[in-house]
Amino acid sequence: FKRAEKLVKIIEEHRQFGSLSKEIKCKIFVEFGFVYLYFQHISKSRKYMKIAEQLIGFTFNLTGALGKRTKFQERALPQLRVECIIEENVADEAPLENEPQTIDMNDDTLLEKISFEDTNIKNSVTNLTAPFLLHMASLKLKDFVLEEMLREEVVAFLEGIIEGRTFSYCISTHAYFLRSRLEKTSIRRLSRCMEQLEEVVLGFDCKKVCARTGSLLQSGLPPMWKQQKQLAVMYTGIGSHKSAVDIYEKLQMREDQINGLIGSGKYEAAEKLTRSLIAQGETPKLYCILGDTTQDISHYEKAWDLSGESSARAMKSLGYHYFNIKEYRRALSCMQKSLECNYLQGGLWFTAGCTALAIPDFETAIKCYQSSLEIDSENSQGWSNMGACYEKTGQMPRAFNCYKEATRHSFNDWRVWENFLCAAAQIKDFASTIFAYRQIINIGEKYCDKRILNCLVAAVRDNMTSVSGEPGIRFYDKVIDLFKFASSKVTTNFDLWKSYAAMYLDVDGKEDTDKGIGYLIKAYHSASLHIEKSMEEF
């Protein structure tokens, strides 16, 4: 990584770099973006991709258009599609030949691609814009949990490339590769997924390499061995362990070969292979594999000693072992040693934060989450957990900022918004409290929090000063609007109607007895309904 970073700096500072055309500069910055993505340095990767976008004025829109997905669909529904725009007048390179053959699904229900009603819709993805979509798709696929909406976005990016006019072998191949990762979880698409990856991997012809190198460095295309490994992973997923083991053996990926043997129930063969490799020459990695095979942690300790206390893999495995048996202090110590050997382990930094949180050691947890977010700043779970640590240590303004950042990256997760809501109420940011409460309901939750509602009523009734210095009475109309909106979605909640009534009965100068009593009656009816239901259940 340090050598790659040094090379990036040398290129940027070269005296002739400034005289290059915008197209060449754009491609160089895209290459930098994929280099940092390869090393898991997400923030710097995004930085260089942003510079490249600004150079050519690239923007994209995720828009909707009416279309059909199935052969028997009668009514067209809104479908997601991507639209690329380049403001600058830059030349795009000529399309290249020899792109992989597209495999059809041949499904009895699904169409091969979305059939849009508007026949004038044209694909705007080119060789110059496709790398940006590939980069965004790769980033989103790194998420711990890919939400359905994010999955649809990734599919729109990849289909835009596959159906576009790029014809670059490297770009098309990477798009097929990423699409296969998505489709392996779909029963109807699994067959196409396997055949397409086999077409890419098994149809590779070394004699045509020269004709396929266009856009190689701007595509982020994984090396062939990684593509073959992905095919082996898919073979494993459908239970074809022998085919997977054959690929791993060909690639000399002994660890995966051994895992394949374990997956097929051949434990003795796995251990025998591991010990035979150790007999040929002891290495820390082999002892780590033996530890995985036998579940004997002494082999991890042996690997650590053999490496001169420099094997990140050994300490990582030990850390996870102790974490699983809930010996959190020993787990954290091992994880920290692993991270000292290899800093760029974003997932391990996150797990170390969770481990410190379980001890609990909030200060250490905060440092771990900070390091994790330096590598991937869009991990909403990392922001949420760091916010929880700040909340536990009484640093509510910092907790609020962390929760706020988490909502940016998980906009449709009501639990993330609930954290933000509670933090906003505690620091008396009434505007954010109202906004967050409304957002939770917008997501589709029939949500009611008695504490938050009472907090808003008290803020207006007692004319509390908000964090921004505004008097609470100024929020009266906004709180009333929130109650109107909430009561239209949650119609039988006692606490909601009672708090709503208080807004007309308890706030000086805003009294409206008829409305207040009317809402109290609704509160009574709501309570009666719940009592009747409880009696029936009893």
C-alpha positions as CSV (number, residue, x, y, z in Angstrom):
1,F,0.0,0.0,0.0
2,K,2.8,2.4,0.9
3,R,4.5,1.8,-2.5
4,A,1.2,2.4,-4.3
5,E,0.6,5.6,-2.4
6,K,4.1,6.8,-3.1
7,L,3.6,6.1,-6.8
8,V,0.3,8.1,-6.8
9,K,2.1,11.1,-5.3
10,I,4.9,10.9,-7.8
11,I,2.4,10.9,-10.7
12,E,0.4,13.8,-9.3
13,E,3.5,15.9,-8.7
14,H,5.1,15.2,-12.1
15,R,5.9,18.4,-14.0
16,Q,4.1,17.2,-17.2
17,F,0.9,16.1,-15.4
18,G,-0.7,19.5,-15.6
19,S,-0.4,19.6,-19.4
20,L,-2.3,16.4,-20.0
21,S,-5.8,16.5,-21.5
22,K,-8.9,16.3,-19.4
23,E,-9.7,12.8,-20.7
24,I,-6.3,11.4,-19.7
25,K,-6.3,13.1,-16.3
26,C,-9.8,11.7,-15.7
27,K,-8.7,8.2,-16.5
28,I,-5.6,8.5,-14.3
29,F,-7.7,9.7,-11.3
30,V,-10.2,6.8,-11.9
31,E,-7.2,4.5,-11.8
32,F,-6.1,6.1,-8.4
33,G,-9.7,5.5,-7.2
34,F,-9.6,1.8,-8.0
35,V,-6.1,1.5,-6.5
36,Y,-7.3,2.8,-3.1
37,L,-10.5,0.7,-3.4
38,Y,-8.3,-2.4,-3.8
39,F,-6.5,-1.5,-0.6
40,Q,-9.8,-0.9,1.2
41,H,-9.0,2.8,1.7
42,I,-12.6,3.9,0.9
43,S,-12.3,7.6,1.7
44,K,-9.3,8.3,-0.5
45,S,-10.9,6.1,-3.3
46,R,-14.0,8.3,-3.2
47,K,-11.8,11.5,-3.2
48,Y,-10.1,10.6,-6.5
49,M,-13.3,9.5,-8.2
50,K,-14.8,12.8,-7.2
51,I,-11.9,14.7,-8.7
52,A,-12.3,12.7,-11.9
53,E,-16.1,13.4,-12.0
54,Q,-15.5,17.2,-11.7
55,L,-12.9,17.2,-14.5
56,I,-15.4,16.0,-17.1
57,G,-18.5,17.3,-15.4
58,F,-19.9,13.8,-14.9
59,T,-23.2,13.4,-13.1
60,F,-25.8,10.6,-13.0
61,N,-29.4,10.5,-12.2
62,L,-31.3,7.5,-10.9
63,T,-34.7,8.0,-12.5
64,G,-37.9,6.1,-12.8
65,A,-39.6,5.0,-16.0
66,L,-42.7,2.8,-16.5
67,G,-41.9,-0.7,-17.5
68,K,-42.5,-4.4,-17.1
69,R,-40.2,-7.1,-15.5
70,T,-42.3,-10.3,-16.2
71,K,-43.9,-11.9,-19.2
72,F,-47.3,-11.9,-17.6
73,Q,-47.3,-8.4,-16.1
74,E,-50.3,-6.5,-17.4
75,R,-49.7,-3.0,-15.9
76,A,-46.4,-1.2,-16.3
77,L,-44.9,0.0,-13.0
78,P,-42.1,2.5,-12.2
79,Q,-38.6,0.9,-12.8
80,L,-35.3,2.2,-11.7
81,R,-32.8,3.2,-14.5
82,V,-29.6,5.2,-14.6
83,E,-28.9,8.3,-16.8
84,C,-25.3,9.6,-17.3
85,I,-24.5,13.2,-18.1
86,I,-21.2,14.7,-19.1
87,E,-21.0,18.5,-19.2
88,E,-17.6,18.9,-20.7
89,N,-16.9,18.2,-24.4
90,V,-14.6,15.3,-24.1
91,A,-13.9,12.5,-26.6
92,D,-14.8,8.9,-25.7
93,E,-12.5,6.2,-27.0
94,A,-13.8,3.9,-29.7
95,P,-15.6,0.7,-28.6
96,L,-13.5,-2.4,-28.3
97,E,-14.3,-5.8,-29.6
98,N,-14.3,-9.2,-27.9
99,E,-16.7,-8.5,-25.0
100,P,-18.1,-11.6,-23.3
101,Q,-21.2,-13.2,-24.7
102,T,-24.3,-12.3,-22.8
103,I,-26.1,-15.3,-21.4
104,D,-29.9,-15.2,-21.5
105,M,-32.0,-16.4,-18.5
106,N,-34.6,-18.3,-20.6
107,D,-37.0,-18.0,-17.6
108,D,-40.7,-18.9,-18.0
109,T,-41.7,-15.8,-16.0
110,L,-38.9,-13.1,-16.0
111,L,-38.1,-11.0,-19.0
112,E,-34.4,-10.9,-20.1
113,K,-34.4,-7.1,-19.3
114,I,-36.9,-4.5,-18.3
115,S,-39.3,-3.6,-21.1
116,F,-39.8,0.2,-20.9
117,E,-43.0,1.6,-22.3
118,D,-41.1,4.6,-23.7
119,T,-39.3,3.2,-26.7
120,N,-37.3,6.4,-27.1
121,I,-35.3,5.7,-23.9
122,K,-31.6,5.4,-24.9
123,N,-28.7,4.1,-22.8
124,S,-26.3,6.9,-22.0
125,V,-23.5,4.8,-20.5
126,T,-20.2,4.9,-22.4
127,N,-16.6,3.7,-21.9
128,L,-15.8,7.0,-20.2
129,T,-18.7,7.0,-17.8
130,A,-19.0,3.2,-17.1
131,P,-16.0,3.1,-14.6
132,F,-17.8,5.6,-12.3
133,L,-20.8,3.3,-12.2
134,L,-18.6,0.3,-11.6
135,H,-16.9,2.1,-8.7
136,M,-20.2,3.0,-7.1
137,A,-21.5,-0.6,-7.5
138,S,-18.3,-2.0,-6.0
139,L,-18.6,0.3,-3.0
140,K,-22.3,-0.6,-2.4
141,L,-21.5,-4.3,-2.6
142,K,-19.0,-3.9,0.3
143,D,-21.9,-3.0,2.7
144,F,-22.4,-5.4,5.6
145,V,-26.1,-5.7,4.6
146,L,-27.3,-4.6,1.2
147,E,-30.8,-3.2,1.6
148,E,-33.3,-3.9,-1.2
149,M,-33.2,-0.3,-2.4
150,L,-29.4,-0.3,-2.6
151,R,-29.6,-3.6,-4.5
152,E,-31.9,-2.1,-7.1
153,E,-29.4,0.8,-7.5
154,V,-26.5,-1.5,-8.1
155,V,-28.6,-3.5,-10.6
156,A,-29.5,-0.3,-12.4
157,F,-25.7,0.6,-12.6
158,L,-24.7,-2.8,-13.9
159,E,-27.5,-3.2,-16.4
160,G,-26.7,0.3,-17.7
161,I,-23.2,-0.9,-18.5
162,I,-24.1,-4.3,-19.8
163,E,-26.8,-2.9,-22.1
164,G,-24.8,0.1,-23.1
165,R,-22.4,0.7,-26.0
166,T,-19.1,0.3,-24.1
167,F,-18.0,-3.0,-25.7
168,S,-14.9,-2.8,-23.6
169,Y,-13.9,-6.4,-22.5
170,C,-12.6,-5.3,-19.1
171,I,-15.6,-3.1,-18.2
172,S,-18.2,-5.6,-19.5
173,T,-16.5,-8.5,-17.7
174,H,-16.4,-6.6,-14.4
175,A,-20.0,-5.7,-14.7
176,Y,-20.9,-9.4,-15.4
177,F,-18.7,-10.4,-12.4
178,L,-20.5,-8.0,-10.0
179,R,-24.0,-8.9,-11.4
180,S,-23.2,-12.6,-10.7
181,R,-22.5,-11.7,-7.1
182,L,-26.0,-10.2,-6.8
183,E,-27.8,-12.9,-8.8
184,K,-26.5,-15.9,-6.8
185,T,-29.1,-15.3,-4.2
186,S,-32.0,-15.3,-6.7
187,I,-33.4,-18.8,-7.6
188,R,-34.7,-17.7,-11.0
189,R,-31.4,-16.0,-11.9
190,L,-29.0,-18.5,-10.4
191,S,-28.7,-20.6,-13.6
192,R,-27.9,-17.5,-15.7
193,C,-25.5,-16.3,-13.0
194,M,-23.5,-19.6,-13.1
195,E,-23.4,-19.8,-16.9
196,Q,-22.4,-16.2,-17.3
197,L,-19.5,-16.5,-14.8
198,E,-18.5,-19.8,-16.5
199,E,-18.5,-17.9,-19.9
200,V,-16.3,-15.2,-18.5
201,V,-13.9,-17.5,-16.6
202,L,-13.7,-20.7,-18.6
203,G,-14.0,-18.8,-21.9
204,F,-10.8,-16.8,-21.2
205,D,-8.4,-17.0,-24.1
206,C,-4.8,-15.9,-23.4
207,K,-4.2,-15.4,-27.1
208,K,-6.6,-12.5,-27.2
209,V,-5.2,-10.6,-24.2
210,C,-3.8,-7.7,-26.3
211,A,-7.1,-7.0,-27.8
212,R,-8.8,-6.9,-24.4
213,T,-6.6,-4.5,-22.4
214,G,-8.5,-1.3,-23.2
215,S,-9.9,0.3,-20.1
216,L,-8.2,-2.4,-17.9
217,L,-6.8,0.0,-15.3
218,Q,-10.0,2.1,-15.3
219,S,-12.3,-0.9,-14.8
220,G,-11.1,-2.2,-11.5
221,L,-11.4,-5.7,-13.0
222,P,-10.3,-8.3,-10.5
223,P,-7.5,-10.6,-11.7
224,M,-8.5,-13.9,-13.4
225,W,-7.7,-15.9,-10.3
226,K,-10.2,-13.9,-8.3
227,Q,-12.9,-14.5,-10.9
228,Q,-12.1,-18.2,-10.8
229,K,-12.3,-18.1,-7.1
230,Q,-15.8,-16.4,-7.3
231,L,-16.9,-19.3,-9.6
232,A,-15.6,-21.8,-7.0
233,V,-17.5,-19.9,-4.3
234,M,-20.7,-20.3,-6.3
235,Y,-20.1,-23.9,-6.9
236,T,-19.8,-24.3,-3.1
237,G,-23.1,-22.4,-2.7
238,I,-25.0,-24.9,-4.8
239,G,-23.3,-27.8,-3.1
240,S,-20.8,-28.7,-5.8
241,H,-17.9,-28.9,-3.5
242,K,-15.8,-31.2,-5.8
243,S,-15.9,-28.6,-8.6
244,A,-14.9,-25.9,-6.2
245,V,-12.1,-28.0,-4.7
246,D,-10.8,-28.7,-8.2
247,I,-10.6,-24.9,-9.0
248,Y,-8.9,-24.2,-5.7
249,E,-6.4,-27.0,-6.3
250,K,-5.6,-25.5,-9.7
251,L,-5.1,-22.1,-8.2
252,Q,-3.0,-23.6,-5.4
253,M,-5.3,-21.8,-2.9
254,R,-4.7,-24.4,-0.2
255,E,-6.7,-22.6,2.5
256,D,-9.8,-22.5,0.3
257,Q,-9.2,-26.1,-0.9
258,I,-9.1,-27.3,2.7
259,N,-12.3,-25.3,3.5
260,G,-13.9,-27.0,0.5
261,L,-12.9,-30.4,1.8
262,I,-14.3,-29.5,5.2
263,G,-17.6,-28.3,3.5
264,S,-17.9,-31.6,1.8
265,G,-17.5,-33.4,5.1
266,K,-14.0,-34.7,4.4
267,Y,-12.4,-33.5,7.6
268,E,-9.7,-36.1,7.7
269,A,-8.6,-35.3,4.1
270,A,-8.5,-31.6,5.1
271,E,-6.3,-32.2,8.1
272,K,-4.1,-34.6,6.2
273,L,-3.6,-32.1,3.4
274,T,-2.8,-29.3,5.9
275,R,-0.3,-31.5,7.8
276,S,1.4,-32.6,4.5
277,L,1.9,-29.0,3.5
278,I,3.4,-28.2,6.9
279,A,5.7,-31.2,6.5
280,Q,7.0,-29.6,3.3
281,G,7.7,-26.3,5.1
282,E,6.3,-24.6,8.2
283,T,4.6,-21.3,7.6
284,P,2.4,-19.2,9.9
285,K,-0.5,-19.3,7.4
286,L,-0.5,-23.1,7.3
287,Y,-0.7,-23.3,11.1
288,C,-3.6,-20.8,10.9
289,I,-5.3,-23.1,8.4
290,L,-4.6,-26.1,10.7
291,G,-6.2,-24.2,13.5
292,D,-9.3,-23.6,11.4
293,T,-9.4,-27.3,10.5
294,T,-8.9,-28.7,14.0
295,Q,-10.4,-25.9,16.0
296,D,-7.3,-26.1,18.2
297,I,-6.1,-22.6,19.2
298,S,-2.6,-23.8,20.0
299,H,-2.0,-23.8,16.3
300,Y,-2.8,-20.0,16.1
301,E,-0.3,-19.4,18.9
302,K,2.3,-21.5,17.1
303,A,1.7,-19.4,13.9
304,W,2.1,-16.2,16.0
305,D,5.4,-17.4,17.4
306,L,6.6,-18.7,14.1
307,S,6.0,-15.4,12.4
308,G,8.0,-13.5,15.0
309,E,4.7,-12.0,16.3
310,S,3.9,-10.4,12.9
311,S,1.0,-12.7,11.7
312,A,-2.1,-10.5,11.6
313,R,-4.1,-13.6,10.5
314,A,-3.1,-15.6,13.6
315,M,-4.1,-12.9,16.1
316,K,-7.3,-12.2,14.1
317,S,-8.4,-15.8,14.3
318,L,-7.6,-15.9,18.0
319,G,-9.5,-12.7,18.5
320,Y,-12.6,-14.1,16.8
321,H,-12.2,-17.4,18.8
322,Y,-12.3,-15.5,22.2
323,F,-15.1,-13.3,20.9
324,N,-17.3,-16.3,20.1
325,I,-16.8,-17.7,23.6
326,K,-17.4,-14.2,25.1
327,E,-13.9,-13.7,26.6
328,Y,-14.0,-10.1,25.4
329,R,-10.9,-8.8,27.0
330,R,-8.7,-11.5,25.6
331,A,-10.4,-11.1,22.2
332,L,-9.8,-7.3,22.2
333,S,-6.1,-7.8,23.1
334,C,-5.7,-10.3,20.1
335,M,-7.5,-8.0,17.7
336,Q,-5.4,-5.0,18.7
337,K,-2.2,-7.1,18.0
338,S,-3.6,-8.1,14.6
339,L,-4.3,-4.5,13.8
340,E,-0.9,-3.4,14.8
341,C,0.4,-5.8,12.1
342,N,-2.1,-4.7,9.5
343,Y,-3.9,-1.5,10.0
344,L,-6.1,-1.7,6.9
345,Q,-8.7,-4.2,8.3
346,G,-11.9,-2.2,8.4
347,G,-14.0,-5.1,9.4
348,L,-11.7,-6.1,12.2
349,W,-11.6,-2.5,13.5
350,F,-15.4,-2.6,13.6
351,T,-15.5,-5.9,15.4
352,A,-12.9,-4.7,17.9
353,G,-15.2,-1.7,18.6
354,C,-18.1,-4.1,19.2
355,T,-15.8,-6.2,21.5
356,A,-14.7,-3.1,23.5
357,L,-18.4,-2.1,23.7
358,A,-19.2,-5.5,25.2
359,I,-16.5,-5.2,27.9
360,P,-17.5,-2.3,28.3
361,D,-14.6,0.0,27.4
362,F,-16.2,2.9,25.7
363,E,-13.0,5.0,25.1
364,T,-11.3,2.1,23.3
365,A,-14.5,1.3,21.4
366,I,-14.7,5.0,20.1
367,K,-11.1,4.8,18.9
368,C,-11.8,1.5,17.1
369,Y,-14.9,2.8,15.4
370,Q,-13.0,6.0,14.4
371,S,-10.3,3.9,12.7
372,S,-13.0,1.8,11.0
373,L,-14.7,4.9,9.7
374,E,-11.4,6.3,8.4
375,I,-11.3,3.3,6.1
376,D,-15.0,3.3,5.3
377,S,-16.8,6.5,6.2
378,E,-20.2,5.2,4.9
379,N,-20.6,2.4,7.4
380,S,-23.8,3.5,9.1
381,Q,-23.6,0.8,11.8
382,G,-20.1,2.1,12.7
383,W,-21.5,5.7,13.1
384,S,-24.5,4.4,15.2
385,N,-22.2,2.3,17.5
386,M,-19.8,5.2,18.0
387,G,-22.8,7.4,18.8
388,A,-23.9,4.9,21.4
389,C,-20.4,5.0,23.0
390,Y,-20.5,8.8,23.2
391,E,-24.0,8.6,24.7
392,K,-22.8,6.1,27.4
393,T,-20.0,8.5,28.3
394,G,-22.4,11.5,28.5
395,Q,-21.1,13.2,25.4
396,M,-24.6,13.8,23.9
397,P,-23.6,16.5,21.3
398,R,-21.1,14.1,19.8
399,A,-23.5,11.2,20.0
400,F,-26.1,13.4,18.1
401,N,-23.6,14.2,15.3
402,C,-22.7,10.5,14.9
403,Y,-26.4,9.5,14.7
404,K,-27.0,12.2,12.2
405,E,-24.2,10.9,10.0
406,A,-25.6,7.4,10.3
407,T,-29.0,8.6,8.9
408,R,-27.2,9.9,5.8
409,H,-26.0,6.4,5.0
410,S,-29.1,4.4,6.1
411,F,-31.8,6.8,5.2
412,N,-34.6,4.1,5.2
413,D,-33.7,2.4,8.4
414,W,-36.1,3.5,11.1
415,R,-33.9,2.2,13.9
416,V,-31.1,4.5,12.9
417,W,-33.6,7.4,12.9
418,E,-34.8,6.4,16.3
419,N,-31.3,6.8,17.7
420,F,-31.1,10.2,16.1
421,L,-34.6,11.1,17.5
422,C,-33.7,10.3,21.1
423,A,-30.4,12.1,20.9
424,A,-32.1,15.2,19.4
425,A,-34.6,15.2,22.2
426,Q,-31.9,15.0,24.9
427,I,-29.9,17.9,23.6
428,K,-33.2,19.9,23.1
429,D,-32.9,20.2,19.3
430,F,-36.6,20.3,18.8
431,A,-36.6,20.9,15.1
432,S,-34.5,17.7,14.5
433,T,-36.7,15.8,17.0
434,I,-39.9,16.7,15.0
435,F,-38.2,15.9,11.7
436,A,-36.9,12.6,12.8
437,Y,-40.2,11.5,14.3
438,R,-41.9,12.4,11.0
439,Q,-39.3,10.5,9.1
440,I,-39.8,7.3,11.1
441,I,-43.5,7.4,10.2
442,N,-42.7,8.2,6.6
443,I,-40.6,5.0,6.4
444,G,-43.8,3.1,7.1
445,E,-43.6,2.4,10.8
446,K,-46.7,2.8,13.0
447,Y,-44.5,4.5,15.6
448,C,-45.3,6.1,18.9
449,D,-42.8,7.0,21.6
450,K,-44.5,8.4,24.8
451,R,-41.3,10.0,26.1
452,I,-40.6,11.9,22.9
453,L,-44.2,13.2,22.7
454,N,-44.2,14.3,26.3
455,C,-40.8,16.0,25.7
456,L,-42.2,18.0,22.8
457,V,-45.4,18.9,24.7
458,A,-43.2,20.1,27.7
459,A,-40.9,22.1,25.4
460,V,-43.9,24.1,24.1
461,R,-45.8,24.3,27.4
462,D,-42.9,25.4,29.5
463,N,-41.4,27.5,26.7
464,M,-38.0,25.7,27.0
465,T,-35.0,27.2,25.1
466,S,-33.9,24.9,22.3
467,V,-30.2,24.2,21.5
468,S,-30.3,26.9,18.8
469,G,-31.6,29.5,21.4
470,E,-35.2,29.6,20.1
471,P,-38.1,29.6,22.7
472,G,-40.1,26.4,22.7
473,I,-43.4,28.2,22.0
474,R,-42.2,28.9,18.4
475,F,-42.4,25.2,17.7
476,Y,-46.1,25.0,18.6
477,D,-47.4,24.9,15.0
478,K,-44.8,22.4,13.9
479,V,-45.6,20.1,16.9
480,I,-49.3,20.4,16.1
481,D,-48.6,19.4,12.5
482,L,-46.6,16.4,13.7
483,F,-49.5,15.3,15.9
484,K,-51.9,15.6,12.9
485,F,-49.6,13.6,10.8
486,A,-48.9,10.9,13.4
487,S,-52.6,10.5,14.4
488,S,-53.5,9.9,10.8
489,K,-51.1,6.9,10.7
490,V,-51.5,5.6,14.3
491,T,-55.2,6.0,15.1
492,T,-55.6,3.9,18.3
493,N,-52.7,4.8,20.6
494,F,-53.7,6.2,24.0
495,D,-50.4,8.1,24.7
496,L,-50.6,9.8,21.3
497,W,-54.1,11.1,21.8
498,K,-53.4,12.1,25.4
499,S,-50.3,14.2,24.4
500,Y,-52.3,15.7,21.5
501,A,-55.0,16.8,23.9
502,A,-52.4,18.4,26.2
503,M,-51.4,20.7,23.3
504,Y,-54.9,22.3,23.5
505,L,-55.4,22.1,27.2
506,D,-52.1,22.8,28.9
507,V,-50.4,25.5,26.7
508,D,-51.1,29.0,27.8
509,G,-52.7,31.2,25.1
510,K,-53.4,28.2,22.9
511,E,-56.3,26.7,24.7
512,D,-59.1,25.0,22.8
513,T,-61.2,23.0,25.2
514,D,-63.4,21.4,22.6
515,K,-60.5,19.9,20.7
516,G,-58.7,19.0,23.8
517,I,-61.6,17.1,25.3
518,G,-62.3,15.5,21.9
519,Y,-58.8,14.1,21.8
520,L,-59.1,12.9,25.4
521,I,-62.2,11.0,24.4
522,K,-60.3,9.4,21.6
523,A,-57.5,8.5,24.1
524,Y,-60.2,6.8,26.3
525,H,-61.6,4.9,23.3
526,S,-58.1,3.8,22.3
527,A,-57.4,2.6,25.9
528,S,-60.7,0.7,25.9
529,L,-59.9,-1.1,22.7
530,H,-56.6,-2.3,24.1
531,I,-58.2,-3.4,27.3
532,E,-60.8,-5.4,25.4
533,K,-58.1,-7.0,23.2
534,S,-56.0,-7.9,26.2
535,M,-59.1,-9.5,27.9
536,E,-59.8,-11.5,24.8
537,E,-56.2,-12.7,24.6
538,F,-56.2,-13.5,28.3
